[in-house]
Amino acid sequence: MKSLIKKFSEIGIHDVTLVGGKNASLGEMYNELVHENISVPNGFATTSFAFNLFLEENNLQIPLNNLLSKLNRHNYSNLNDIGKQARELILKASFSGEFSKAIIDAYKVLCEGTYFEVAVRSSATAEDLPEASFAGQHESFLNILGEKKLLTAVKNCFASLYTNRAIKYREDKGFIHSDIAISVGVQKMVRSDIGCSGVGFTIEPESGFENIILLSGVWGLGENIVQGTVTPDEFYVFKPTLKLGKNGIIQKKMGSKEKTMIYAESNSHSSLLNLETPLNKQKQFVLNDDEIQQLAKWSLIIEEHYKKAMDIEWAKDGVNNQLFIIQARPETVHQTKNKKVFFEYKLLKKSEILSTGNAVGSKIIVGTARILSSPKDAFKLQEGEIIVTNTITPDWDPILKKSGGIITNKGGRTSHASIVARELGVPAVVGCGDATETISDGHVITISCAEGKTGYIYKGNLPFEKTALDFSAIKMPKTEMKLILADPEKAFQLAAYPNNGVGLLRMEFIITHSVKIHPMALIKFNELKDASAKEKIEKLTENYTNKEAYFIDKLAEGIATIAAAFYPKEVIVRMSDFKTNEYANLIGGKQFEPKEQNPMLGFRGASRYYHDLYKDGFGLECKAIKKVREHMGLSNLKVMIPFCRTVEEGKKVIKIMTDFELEQGKNGLEVYTMVEIPSNVILAEDFATIFDGFSIGSNDLTQLTLGVDRDSEFMNELFDEHDKAAKTMIEMAIEKAHKTNTKIGFCGQAPSDFPDFAKFLVDKGIDSISFNPDALLKGIENTNKAEQKTANLTH
């Protein structure tokens, strides 16, 4: 006789047809990964045989088939009614005495004498196929205690095979309804209601970047993440350095976590309560660094066992503080994508920003905003309109296919809204906070998810372009092709472009957008005179006892994200190169910056780093670099010194870096300098005795060679990188670098705009050229042509 029940110890990944994807995966992990010290709560599963026998004994298959044959497959107008009738058929039917006894006996064995609470979860037998995730289609019931409640929960799981969303999902995927059966998993309950819980992806869910594990978490039960009720904490962990035993955490983002879902007391009408999270817990990460690393290591082991990217659920028991893995399924969005073909979207014009949130995907779409308060408003939504709502739960799934985009007030990157948007391939902006208030129903809006991790909702119909990029057809030239980058949010996506690393990482963008505070205002906070700046700094650094640590952490996270995205290729970060007027614009900056007539030629670059006015601020920059290289293990990061006027100044900077424990040569640290002043060219051989490499900054070098202010609109016509004097300077710099065996690169737009300039650099033997992302592909094309011409001439 076939089994009605299987213990987790008796099932594995090959038993999907018997116990469904969810339970097969739990059995697999329970049996195969315990020796890796991964904790999976024990349990048992009812089988698909038991479900089909239940239908047979209650003569339900024909009535169910007849009912589903009446489904209006044109507009699904009667889906609600059909689903309700199907569920009622199952709920009115009875379990056989044999089946009820088998469930209760298994429960007794699991509890070893004293009944405890269990989680009861549905697991469909066609679940978690690469092309079908069934995410959130069927019901789960938590904190179930006692025989009667357990039997009721199992039957409710059976009935959930016919939720409206599950029926519609099978219709969309072309599954025959009667081919799908439900298995029910019964698992020891983890008391995460008084702990925390969350989800994890072993792939970066937006870009498909494979070296990142994204963990997110909330206080209490994980339903708040799935339903997108709250914005969770997010932790980005880099796999290669995690494997090397380093701290792989490259980013930590604190979510608001406004609600905490807990189990209600037994005499309550509702089984779950969603309470306000105390303010002190909202301002606290749900996991410490050790726990983040442990979960990331487990995620890595699970991914390696299954040999594919995984979507994982985790929970921390608030009684014993132990972490558990409670679910693992294959990630479905990026498995089927052609990773060599990429569509690039670019907004051509901007307008009033109505709201911002987390960008899901990288598309841009224009459409009519339709504000909906619940799935009952589905009739208001026309094909292709953009849903604007508070939050999206699995109940919304039947109508989401009609939408052109999704905007929610609540939720994070791992909420149900985000997962479904990725599956449907529509852009979404989640966690906006105010979208239902700032966006007007029926108005045309533009959603842009093409500007990094932040998604923007603009007023009106904005023009944009969509370009198909096929990277498989691109041949890389001998000259190294590198990127000029500033924004960490775009790093994972841009890492997929053909490249040889990052030739210039501009630190200033990270300081302006992420840190926001002048480093000296943190170091000398008690001496700060500006009360308004002091208040802003207190707010930004409220989770830090040491204000300097805030600068180090924020700067390190931004730099580490880019270094990780391109690892193990080299990433050259330029130390801060603000001018005094730009530094003064940072919070608290005015007090620490001198006023200059010509900041372009004043207190900037290397001269600041050893000067008493900024030296300690430079120390914080050095500590951030050290953290990225040594603590996080991203030794592909190299450092570049800008605007180094004299050889003596170069020596001073190297010494001050050593004083701040960032030592040239240690752990292979290379220190480059920009070649952007005529003195750098004239004395290139002397500079080569101090620095490991050169990078020609053509804008400043042209400006200082021709004596033209590149910011002056009156001098536009005279500023020209093609000028013979400017090109002579570049040629001399390359010749002297070759003479001293020093690597030399070029940063600038000219080689992508002008094929003849690319040929000039190739002919002179430049080692690498760095381009802005939008110019990279044109730059590669021009460089290939230049190399081909040079090769033809030599033959």
HULIN-V371682 format. One record per residue. RES is the residue in three letters. SS is DSSP state (A for helix, B for strand, O for the rest). OMEGA is omega as a letter, one per 20 degrees, with the letter a starting at -180 (* if undefined). NEAR is the number of other C-alpha atoms within 8 Angstrom. Layout:
BEGIN
RES_SS_OMEGA_NEAR, RES_SS_OMEGA_NEAR
END
This chain:
BEGIN
MET_O_r_2, LYS_O_a_4, SER_O_r_8, LEU_O_a_10, ILE_B_r_12, LYS_B_r_11, LYS_B_r_10, PHE_A_a_16, SER_A_a_7, GLU_A_a_7, ILE_O_r_12, GLY_O_a_13, ILE_A_a_10, HIS_A_a_6, ASP_A_a_11, VAL_A_a_13, THR_A_a_8, LEU_A_a_10, VAL_A_r_19, GLY_A_a_17, GLY_A_a_16, LYS_A_a_15, ASN_A_r_15, ALA_A_r_15, SER_A_r_13, LEU_A_r_14, GLY_A_r_14, GLU_A_a_13, MET_A_a_12, TYR_A_a_14, ASN_A_a_10, GLU_A_a_7, LEU_O_r_11, VAL_A_a_11, HIS_A_r_6, GLU_A_a_6, ASN_O_r_6, ILE_O_a_10, SER_O_r_9, VAL_O_a_11, PRO_O_a_12, ASN_O_r_9, GLY_B_r_11, PHE_B_a_13, ALA_B_r_14, THR_B_a_14, THR_O_r_15, SER_A_r_14, PHE_A_a_10, ALA_A_r_12, PHE_A_a_13, ASN_A_r_9, LEU_A_r_8, PHE_A_r_11, LEU_A_a_10, GLU_A_a_9, GLU_A_a_7, ASN_O_r_8, ASN_O_a_8, LEU_O_a_11, GLN_A_a_9, ILE_A_r_7, PRO_A_r_8, LEU_A_r_10, ASN_A_r_9, ASN_A_a_8, LEU_A_a_11, LEU_A_r_8, SER_A_r_6, LYS_O_a_7, LEU_O_r_10, ASN_O_a_9, ARG_O_r_5, HIS_O_a_4, ASN_O_r_5, TYR_O_a_8, SER_O_a_6, ASN_O_a_8, LEU_A_a_10, ASN_A_a_8, ASP_A_a_7, ILE_A_a_12, GLY_A_a_12, LYS_A_a_10, GLN_A_a_9, ALA_A_r_12, ARG_A_r_12, GLU_A_r_9, LEU_A_a_10, ILE_A_a_11, LEU_A_r_10, LYS_A_a_6, ALA_O_a_7, SER_O_r_7, PHE_O_r_7, SER_O_r_7, GLY_A_a_6, GLU_A_a_6, PHE_A_r_10, SER_A_a_10, LYS_A_a_8, ALA_A_r_10, ILE_A_a_11, ILE_A_r_9, ASP_A_a_8, ALA_A_r_11, TYR_A_r_9, LYS_A_a_11, VAL_A_r_8, LEU_A_a_10, CYS_A_r_9, GLU_O_r_7, GLY_O_a_6, THR_O_a_6, TYR_O_r_10, PHE_O_a_9, GLU_O_r_10, VAL_B_r_12, ALA_B_a_14, VAL_B_a_16, ARG_B_r_11, SER_B_r_15, SER_B_a_15, ALA_B_a_15, THR_O_r_15, ALA_O_a_11, GLU_O_r_13, ASP_O_r_13, LEU_B_a_8, PRO_O_a_10, GLU_O_a_7, ALA_B_a_9, SER_O_a_9, PHE_O_a_11, ALA_O_r_4, GLY_O_a_7, GLN_O_a_12, HIS_O_a_12, GLU_O_r_10, SER_B_r_9, PHE_B_a_9, LEU_B_r_8, ASN_B_a_10, ILE_B_a_12, LEU_O_r_10, GLY_O_a_9, GLU_A_a_7, LYS_A_a_6, LYS_A_r_9, LEU_A_r_11, LEU_A_r_10, THR_A_a_8, ALA_A_r_11, VAL_A_a_10, LYS_A_r_10, ASN_A_r_10, CYS_A_r_16, PHE_A_a_13, ALA_A_a_13, SER_A_r_13, LEU_A_a_13, TYR_A_r_12, THR_O_a_13, ASN_A_a_11, ARG_A_a_13, ALA_A_r_13, ILE_A_a_12, LYS_A_a_9, TYR_A_r_12, ARG_A_r_11, GLU_A_a_9, ASP_A_a_7, LYS_A_r_7, GLY_O_r_6, PHE_O_r_9, ILE_O_a_8, HIS_A_a_7, SER_A_r_7, ASP_A_a_6, ILE_O_r_10, ALA_O_r_12, ILE_B_r_16, SER_B_r_18, VAL_B_r_16, GLY_B_r_14, VAL_B_a_11, GLN_B_r_11, LYS_B_a_12, MET_O_r_11, VAL_O_a_9, ARG_O_r_10, SER_A_r_14, ASP_A_r_14, ILE_A_r_11, GLY_O_r_14, CYS_B_a_17, SER_B_a_15, GLY_B_a_14, VAL_B_r_13, GLY_B_r_13, PHE_B_r_15, THR_O_r_15, ILE_O_r_13, GLU_O_a_13, PRO_O_a_10, GLU_O_a_8, SER_O_a_8, GLY_O_r_8, PHE_O_a_12, GLU_O_a_8, ASN_O_a_11, ILE_B_r_12, ILE_B_r_15, LEU_B_r_14, LEU_B_r_14, SER_B_a_12, GLY_B_r_15, VAL_B_r_16, TRP_B_r_17, GLY_B_a_13, LEU_O_a_14, GLY_O_r_15, GLU_A_a_7, ASN_A_r_13, ILE_A_a_18, VAL_A_a_11, GLN_O_r_14, GLY_O_a_17, THR_O_a_11, VAL_O_r_15, THR_O_a_14, PRO_O_r_14, ASP_B_r_15, GLU_B_a_13, PHE_B_r_13, TYR_B_a_12, VAL_B_a_15, PHE_B_a_13, LYS_A_a_11, PRO_A_a_8, THR_A_r_13, LEU_A_r_13, LYS_A_a_7, LEU_O_r_7, GLY_O_r_6, LYS_O_r_10, ASN_O_a_10, GLY_O_a_13, ILE_B_a_13, ILE_B_r_13, GLN_B_r_11, LYS_B_r_10, LYS_B_a_7, MET_O_r_10, GLY_O_a_10, SER_O_r_10, LYS_O_a_13, GLU_O_a_9, LYS_B_r_12, THR_B_r_15, MET_B_a_15, ILE_B_r_12, TYR_B_r_9, ALA_O_r_9, GLU_O_a_6, SER_O_a_5, ASN_O_a_4, SER_O_r_7, HIS_O_a_4, SER_O_a_6, SER_O_a_10, LEU_B_r_8, LEU_B_r_9, ASN_B_a_8, LEU_B_r_8, GLU_B_r_7, THR_O_r_11, PRO_O_a_6, LEU_A_a_6, ASN_A_r_6, LYS_A_r_8, GLN_A_a_12, LYS_O_a_9, GLN_O_r_8, PHE_O_a_9, VAL_O_a_9, LEU_O_r_7, ASN_O_a_7, ASP_A_r_7, ASP_A_a_6, GLU_A_r_9, ILE_A_a_12, GLN_A_r_13, GLN_A_r_8, LEU_A_r_9, ALA_A_r_11, LYS_A_r_9, TRP_A_a_9, SER_A_r_14, LEU_A_r_10, ILE_A_a_9, ILE_A_r_11, GLU_A_a_12, GLU_A_r_8, HIS_A_a_6, TYR_A_r_6, LYS_O_r_6, LYS_O_r_8, ALA_O_a_12, MET_B_r_14, ASP_B_a_12, ILE_B_r_13, GLU_B_r_12, TRP_B_r_13, ALA_B_r_15, LYS_B_a_14, ASP_O_a_16, GLY_O_r_12, VAL_O_a_7, ASN_O_r_5, ASN_O_a_8, GLN_O_r_7, LEU_B_r_11, PHE_B_r_13, ILE_B_a_13, ILE_B_r_11, GLN_B_r_10, ALA_B_r_12, ARG_B_r_11, PRO_B_r_11, GLU_O_a_12, THR_O_a_12, VAL_O_a_8, HIS_O_a_8, GLN_O_a_8, THR_O_a_8, LYS_O_r_6, ASN_O_a_5, LYS_O_a_5, LYS_O_r_7, VAL_B_a_10, PHE_B_r_9, PHE_B_a_8, GLU_B_r_11, TYR_B_a_12, LYS_B_r_9, LEU_B_a_12, LEU_O_a_8, LYS_O_r_7, LYS_O_r_7, SER_O_a_8, GLU_O_r_6, ILE_B_a_9, LEU_B_r_11, SER_B_r_12, THR_B_r_11, GLY_B_r_12, ASN_B_r_13, ALA_B_r_17, VAL_B_a_16, GLY_O_a_13, SER_O_a_14, LYS_O_r_11, ILE_B_r_14, ILE_B_r_10, VAL_B_r_10, GLY_B_r_12, THR_B_r_11, ALA_B_r_15, ARG_B_a_12, ILE_B_a_11, LEU_O_a_11, SER_O_r_8, SER_O_r_8, PRO_A_r_9, LYS_A_r_6, ASP_A_a_9, ALA_A_a_9, PHE_A_a_6, LYS_A_a_7, LEU_O_r_11, GLN_O_a_8, GLU_O_r_7, GLY_O_r_9, GLU_O_a_14, ILE_B_r_13, ILE_B_r_14, VAL_B_a_13, THR_B_a_14, ASN_O_a_9, THR_O_a_12, ILE_O_r_12, THR_O_r_11, PRO_A_r_10, ASP_A_a_9, TRP_A_a_11, ASP_A_a_11, PRO_A_a_10, ILE_A_a_9, LEU_A_a_7, LYS_O_r_7, LYS_O_a_10, SER_O_r_14, GLY_O_a_13, GLY_B_a_14, ILE_B_r_15, ILE_B_r_13, THR_B_r_17, ASN_O_a_14, LYS_O_r_14, GLY_O_r_18, GLY_O_a_14, ARG_O_a_11, THR_O_r_11, SER_O_a_12, HIS_A_r_14, ALA_A_a_15, SER_A_a_13, ILE_A_a_10, VAL_A_r_9, ALA_A_r_14, ARG_A_a_13, GLU_A_a_8, LEU_A_a_7, GLY_O_r_7, VAL_O_r_11, PRO_B_r_19, ALA_B_r_16, VAL_B_a_17, VAL_B_r_18, GLY_O_a_14, CYS_O_a_14, GLY_O_a_8, ASP_O_a_8, ALA_A_a_14, THR_A_r_12, GLU_A_a_6, THR_A_r_8, ILE_O_a_10, SER_O_r_9, ASP_O_r_8, GLY_O_r_8, HIS_O_r_9, VAL_B_r_11, ILE_B_r_13, THR_B_r_14, ILE_B_r_15, SER_B_r_16, CYS_O_a_18, ALA_O_a_13, GLU_O_a_9, GLY_O_a_11, LYS_O_r_10, THR_B_r_11, GLY_B_a_17, TYR_B_r_14, ILE_B_a_12, TYR_B_r_15, LYS_B_r_11, GLY_O_a_9, ASN_O_a_9, LEU_O_r_12, PRO_O_r_7, PHE_B_r_10, GLU_B_r_8, LYS_B_a_8, THR_B_r_7, ALA_B_r_8, LEU_B_r_8, ASP_B_a_9, PHE_A_a_10, SER_A_a_6, ALA_A_a_5, ILE_O_r_7, LYS_O_a_4, MET_O_r_8, PRO_O_r_10, LYS_O_r_5, THR_O_a_10, GLU_B_r_10, MET_B_a_15, LYS_B_a_14, LEU_B_r_14, ILE_B_a_14, LEU_B_r_12, ALA_O_a_10, ASP_O_a_10, PRO_A_a_11, GLU_A_a_8, LYS_A_a_10, ALA_A_a_13, PHE_A_r_11, GLN_A_a_9, LEU_A_r_8, ALA_O_r_10, ALA_O_r_7, TYR_O_r_7, PRO_O_a_8, ASN_O_r_9, ASN_O_r_9, GLY_O_a_11, VAL_B_a_15, GLY_B_r_16, LEU_B_r_13, LEU_B_a_12, ARG_B_a_13, MET_A_a_13, GLU_A_a_10, PHE_A_a_10, ILE_A_r_15, ILE_A_a_11, THR_A_a_10, HIS_A_a_7, SER_A_a_10, VAL_A_r_11, LYS_O_a_9, ILE_B_r_14, HIS_O_a_12, PRO_A_a_10, MET_A_r_12, ALA_A_r_13, LEU_A_a_12, ILE_A_a_10, LYS_O_a_8, PHE_A_a_9, ASN_A_r_4, GLU_A_a_5, LEU_O_a_11, LYS_O_a_6, ASP_O_a_7, ALA_A_a_7, SER_A_r_6, ALA_A_a_9, LYS_A_a_12, GLU_A_r_8, LYS_A_a_9, ILE_A_r_11, GLU_A_a_8, LYS_A_a_7, LEU_A_a_6, THR_O_a_9, GLU_O_r_7, ASN_O_a_6, TYR_O_r_8, THR_O_r_5, ASN_O_a_6, LYS_A_r_10, GLU_A_r_10, ALA_A_r_8, TYR_A_a_11, PHE_A_a_13, ILE_A_a_12, ASP_A_a_9, LYS_A_r_10, LEU_A_r_14, ALA_A_a_13, GLU_A_a_12, GLY_A_a_13, ILE_A_a_14, ALA_A_a_12, THR_A_r_12, ILE_A_r_12, ALA_A_r_13, ALA_A_a_10, ALA_A_a_11, PHE_A_a_13, TYR_O_j_9, PRO_O_r_6, LYS_O_a_9, GLU_O_r_14, VAL_B_a_15, ILE_B_r_12, VAL_B_r_14, ARG_B_r_13, MET_O_a_12, SER_O_a_9, ASP_O_r_10, PHE_O_r_10, LYS_O_a_11, THR_A_a_14, ASN_A_r_11, GLU_A_r_8, TYR_A_a_12, ALA_O_a_14, ASN_O_r_9, LEU_O_a_12, ILE_B_r_12, GLY_O_a_15, GLY_O_a_14, LYS_A_a_9, GLN_A_a_8, PHE_A_a_10, GLU_O_r_11, PRO_O_r_5, LYS_O_a_6, GLU_O_r_8, GLN_O_a_4, ASN_O_a_6, PRO_A_a_11, MET_A_a_6, LEU_A_a_6, GLY_O_a_9, PHE_O_a_9, ARG_O_r_14, GLY_O_a_14, ALA_A_a_14, SER_A_r_12, ARG_A_a_11, TYR_A_a_12, TYR_O_a_11, HIS_O_a_8, ASP_O_a_6, LEU_O_a_7, TYR_O_a_11, LYS_A_a_11, ASP_A_r_9, GLY_A_r_11, PHE_A_r_9, GLY_A_r_10, LEU_A_r_12, GLU_A_a_11, CYS_A_a_12, LYS_A_r_12, ALA_A_r_12, ILE_A_r_11, LYS_A_r_11, LYS_A_a_10, VAL_A_a_16, ARG_A_a_12, GLU_A_a_9, HIS_A_a_9, MET_O_r_14, GLY_O_a_12, LEU_O_a_13, SER_O_r_11, ASN_O_a_11, LEU_B_r_13, LYS_B_a_13, VAL_B_r_12, MET_B_a_12, ILE_B_r_13, PRO_O_r_12, PHE_O_r_13, CYS_O_a_15, ARG_O_a_11, THR_O_r_8, VAL_A_a_11, GLU_A_r_6, GLU_A_r_11, GLY_A_r_13, LYS_A_r_9, LYS_A_a_9, VAL_A_r_11, ILE_A_a_10, LYS_A_a_8, ILE_A_r_10, MET_A_r_12, THR_A_r_10, ASP_A_r_7, PHE_O_r_9, GLU_O_r_9, LEU_O_a_12, GLU_O_r_9, GLN_O_r_10, GLY_O_a_7, LYS_A_a_7, ASN_A_r_5, GLY_A_a_7, LEU_O_r_12, GLU_O_r_11, VAL_B_r_12, TYR_B_r_13, THR_B_r_13, MET_B_r_13, VAL_B_a_14, GLU_O_r_14, ILE_O_r_13, PRO_A_r_11, SER_A_r_9, ASN_A_a_14, VAL_A_a_12, ILE_A_a_7, LEU_O_a_9, ALA_A_a_12, GLU_A_r_10, ASP_A_r_8, PHE_A_a_11, ALA_O_r_12, THR_O_a_6, ILE_O_a_9, PHE_O_a_11, ASP_O_a_10, GLY_B_a_12, PHE_B_r_14, SER_B_a_12, ILE_B_r_13, GLY_B_a_12, SER_A_a_11, ASN_A_a_10, ASP_A_a_10, LEU_A_r_15, THR_A_r_14, GLN_A_a_12, LEU_A_r_11, THR_A_a_12, LEU_A_a_9, GLY_O_a_6, VAL_O_r_11, ASP_O_a_8, ARG_O_r_10, ASP_O_a_4, SER_O_r_7, GLU_A_a_5, PHE_A_a_5, MET_A_a_10, ASN_A_a_8, GLU_A_a_6, LEU_A_a_6, PHE_O_a_12, ASP_O_r_8, GLU_O_r_10, HIS_O_a_7, ASP_O_a_7, LYS_A_a_6, ALA_A_a_8, ALA_A_a_14, LYS_A_r_10, THR_A_r_8, MET_A_a_12, ILE_A_a_10, GLU_A_r_9, MET_A_a_9, ALA_A_a_13, ILE_A_a_12, GLU_A_a_9, LYS_A_r_10, ALA_A_r_15, HIS_A_a_9, LYS_A_a_8, THR_O_a_8, ASN_O_a_6, THR_O_r_11, LYS_B_r_10, ILE_B_r_13, GLY_B_a_13, PHE_B_r_12, CYS_B_r_14, GLY_O_a_12, GLN_O_a_9, ALA_A_a_9, PRO_A_r_13, SER_A_a_14, ASP_A_a_9, PHE_O_r_9, PRO_A_a_11, ASP_A_r_8, PHE_A_r_10, ALA_A_a_15, LYS_A_r_14, PHE_A_a_8, LEU_A_r_9, VAL_A_a_12, ASP_A_a_8, LYS_A_r_9, GLY_O_r_7, ILE_O_a_13, ASP_O_a_9, SER_B_r_12, ILE_B_r_14, SER_B_a_16, PHE_B_r_16, ASN_B_a_11, PRO_A_a_9, ASP_A_a_6, ALA_A_a_11, LEU_A_a_14, LEU_A_r_7, LYS_A_r_9, GLY_A_r_13, ILE_A_a_12, GLU_A_a_8, ASN_A_a_14, THR_A_r_15, ASN_A_r_10, LYS_A_r_9, ALA_A_r_13, GLU_A_r_12, GLN_A_r_8, LYS_A_a_8, THR_A_r_10, ALA_A_a_8, ASN_A_a_7, LEU_A_a_6, THR_A_r_5, HIS_O_*_4
END
